[in-house]
């Protein structure tokens, strides 16, 4: 089952080809590579609720759509720096689902946890659901989450997604679109993150490979 519109998946693959060396290679994530004109000035929603976290950062409150659940394994690995990457990336993914549920292209939370190519891709992703009149429901499990750090200070994060129990739902009729489980229900992600001045690990690039053998059960 794919929670993502097929047209957006094709667009992401095209972007992935161009980004493969920068996201996965030794020179990935330099400040110049992370910059895209206009991405940092994206519109934000006016007043979603916010809460102060244990690290003192005032973060937007993220609430998933009713019936939607995201499970992260592991949630942390016992190393503070890597755990901060895992937490902020999880909130980024949750923020995307919240924006889909709210049918909101100007999500403050998505802009808070992402920038550059990742932010632009997220907006494109969310717009596909809005255009189709669908939201998300069910459970998606993110597993084998592994963090590495580059000399330039950026972080790499690879993980798998099990979408076999995650579905789309029609906003108007509230009918869930249940589809058969196939190898494409499992997705491999390779993300690049950079810590901003606030101390938030923002996702800057994201590459996905649907049907990857690495993530098959």
Phi and psi in degrees as a GROMACS rama.xvg file:
@    title "Ramachandran Plot"
@    xaxis  label "Phi"
@    yaxis  label "Psi"
@TYPE xy
-112.518  125.13  UNK-2
-83.1667  -5.79426  UNK-3
-106.576  138.467  UNK-4
-58.4677  138.001  UNK-5
-59.0648  -37.5492  UNK-6
-63.1782  -36.2617  UNK-7
-73.6054  -33.7541  UNK-8
-62.0354  -40.7682  UNK-9
-63.7244  -42.9381  UNK-10
-62.6838  -39.5028  UNK-11
-66.0439  -37.3432  UNK-12
-65.6208  -37.5242  UNK-13
-64.7794  -41.585  UNK-14
-66.0679  -38.4805  UNK-15
-60.4975  -37.7116  UNK-16
-60.3857  -42.5953  UNK-17
-71.6439  -26.487  UNK-18
-96.5487  -7.66817  UNK-19
-53.8083  -47.9179  UNK-20
-68.3144  -41.8207  UNK-21
-71.0302  -33.1794  UNK-22
-82.683  -30.5729  UNK-23
-108.151  -19.8167  UNK-24
-85.2441  175.542  UNK-25
-65.6392  -24.8785  UNK-26
-95.8646  18.5808  UNK-27
-69.4047  151.615  UNK-28
76.1459  20.4885  UNK-29
-66.1877  158.788  UNK-30
-61.0198  -38.0357  UNK-31
-66.3853  -39.1529  UNK-32
-68.0795  -31.1404  UNK-33
-75.366  -16.4447  UNK-34
-84.585  132.562  UNK-35
-134.645  129.596  UNK-36
-58.7255  129.395  UNK-37
90.7653  -18.6451  UNK-38
-69.2508  -31.4896  UNK-39
-79.1091  -10.4293  UNK-40
-110.085  27.0277  UNK-41
-64.9372  149.564  UNK-42
-65.3872  147.098  UNK-43
-126.184  148.428  UNK-44
-68.2331  155.717  UNK-45
-69.5052  -51.735  UNK-46
-150.045  57.0228  UNK-47
-68.7385  153.478  UNK-48
-67.0627  151.476  UNK-49
-132.222  158.442  UNK-50
-141.155  148.458  UNK-51
-85.6285  128.269  UNK-52
-89.274  174.634  UNK-53
-62.6333  -24.7687  UNK-54
-86.9204  5.90881  UNK-55
84.5794  1.12979  UNK-56
-87.0553  129.867  UNK-57
-81.6935  101.9  UNK-58
-103.015  148.378  UNK-59
-67.3293  140.808  UNK-60
-75.1503  129.077  UNK-61
-112.703  127.445  UNK-62
-126.705  124.699  UNK-63
-73.7398  154.752  UNK-64
-60.5211  152.886  UNK-65
-58.0371  130.426  UNK-66
87.6963  -2.23542  UNK-67
-102.907  134.487  UNK-68
-139.095  132.922  UNK-69
-116.917  127.646  UNK-70
-115.566  130.988  UNK-71
-118.602  124.443  UNK-72
-132.611  120.483  UNK-73
-80.0739  157.065  UNK-74
-72.9576  -34.8656  UNK-75
-154.979  166.099  UNK-76
-122.794  6.64054  UNK-77
91.0564  1.66329  UNK-78
-116.272  118.568  UNK-79
-54.8509  -47.2748  UNK-80
-64.9414  -46.298  UNK-81
-66.7347  -37.731  UNK-82
-63.9012  -35.0167  UNK-83
-63.905  -37.8812  UNK-84
-63.6075  -46.4271  UNK-85
-60.5063  -43.4941  UNK-86
-65.3263  -45.5305  UNK-87
-70.4686  -34.2193  UNK-88
-67.7384  -38.0407  UNK-89
-62.9715  -41.0662  UNK-90
-66.7362  -33.6577  UNK-91
-60.9718  -46.6655  UNK-92
-66.6892  -38.1237  UNK-93
-65.531  -38.452  UNK-94
-63.0322  -37.1433  UNK-95
-62.4549  -45.8674  UNK-96
-65.2588  -36.9126  UNK-97
-60.8833  -45.0964  UNK-98
-64.1556  -37.0151  UNK-99
-64.4224  -44.7296  UNK-100
-62.8387  -37.4995  UNK-101
-83.6946  -7.09532  UNK-102
53.8593  49.4323  UNK-103
-121.864  109.829  UNK-104
-80.7218  -9.19043  UNK-105
-112.224  38.3518  UNK-106
-62.1945  123.359  UNK-107
-65.0769  -37.4762  UNK-108
-68.0894  -40.8093  UNK-109
-62.5029  -42.8523  UNK-110
-67.9824  -29.2194  UNK-111
-70.0162  -37.515  UNK-112
-102.03  2.08258  UNK-113
-147.074  164.482  UNK-114
-157.783  173.381  UNK-115
53.0665  -135.357  UNK-116
-60.0471  -37.9417  UNK-117
-64.2247  -42.0121  UNK-118
-65.2126  -47.7596  UNK-119
-61.0222  -40.8456  UNK-120
-65.1896  -37.1132  UNK-121
-64.7611  -43.8559  UNK-122
-62.2239  -42.0051  UNK-123
-61.881  -41.7658  UNK-124
-61.2363  -50.1081  UNK-125
-63.2735  -38.9853  UNK-126
-62.4345  -30.1775  UNK-127
-63.944  -40.6002  UNK-128
-67.2009  -41.8806  UNK-129
-61.93  -44.5444  UNK-130
-61.7983  -39.5013  UNK-131
-80.5847  -10.7751  UNK-132
70.6326  35.1904  UNK-133
-124.403  160.639  UNK-134
-130.009  -169.227  UNK-135
-116.864  149.424  UNK-136
-152.713  169.67  UNK-137
89.1135  -163.255  UNK-138
-123.049  129.996  UNK-139
-117.003  131.378  UNK-140
-109.153  126.864  UNK-141
-105.902  123.362  UNK-142
-138.369  172.008  UNK-143
53.2035  47.2932  UNK-144
-83.1287  117.415  UNK-145
-129.255  129.114  UNK-146
-108.438  136.63  UNK-147
-131.557  155.625  UNK-148
-119.549  141.934  UNK-149
-99.7387  161.795  UNK-150
-62.3119  -25.8138  UNK-151
-80.8777  0.257939  UNK-152
97.4125  -9.68335  UNK-153
-79.3585  165.966  UNK-154
-121.753  144.243  UNK-155
-107.594  140.182  UNK-156
-136.174  119.658  UNK-157
-110.263  144.81  UNK-158
-164.89  162.794  UNK-159
-109.32  152.725  UNK-160
-123.003  129.959  UNK-161
-103.58  103.936  UNK-162
-100.368  15.5935  UNK-163
-63.7792  -22.1175  UNK-164
-118.543  19.1053  UNK-165
-109.657  138.29  UNK-166
-138.183  167.658  UNK-167
-97.8722  156.785  UNK-168
-138.983  135.819  UNK-169
-68.1972  127.53  UNK-170
-64.3808  -40.9805  UNK-171
-77.9836  -48.6498  UNK-172
-88.3616  -16.9444  UNK-173
61.3653  23.4733  UNK-174
-83.194  129.379  UNK-175
-83.5495  132.318  UNK-176
-92.3565  89.4655  UNK-177
-83.4211  124.919  UNK-178
-122.918  156.987  UNK-179
-64.1661  151.061  UNK-180
-80.9356  127.876  UNK-181
-133.152  -179.006  UNK-182
-61.5411  -26.1734  UNK-183
-75.4826  -2.56135  UNK-184
-75.8089  -6.53838  UNK-185
-118.554  129.38  UNK-186
-128.08  136.356  UNK-187
-100.145  129.505  UNK-188
-115.372  144.505  UNK-189
-132.628  104.623  UNK-190
-108.716  153.7  UNK-191
-118.898  133.18  UNK-192
-127.822  152.343  UNK-193
-139.089  137.607  UNK-194
-80.0136  125.604  UNK-195
-89.128  -176.348  UNK-196
-66.0408  -22.0769  UNK-197
-80.7455  -14.4301  UNK-198
96.1929  11.9601  UNK-199
-94.3937  131.351  UNK-200
-82.3685  99.9551  UNK-201
-89.3108  135.387  UNK-202
-74.6575  125.701  UNK-203
-107.623  -32.8157  UNK-204
-135.478  148.383  UNK-205
-147.62  125.106  UNK-206
-117.638  136.996  UNK-207
-129.215  148.823  UNK-208
-131.36  103.509  UNK-209
-74.8494  137.27  UNK-210
82.2947  12.3448  UNK-211
-58.5579  137.106  UNK-212
-64.5635  -27.1823  UNK-213
-61.3251  -30.8323  UNK-214
-103.363  0.511345  UNK-215
-69.169  142.97  UNK-216
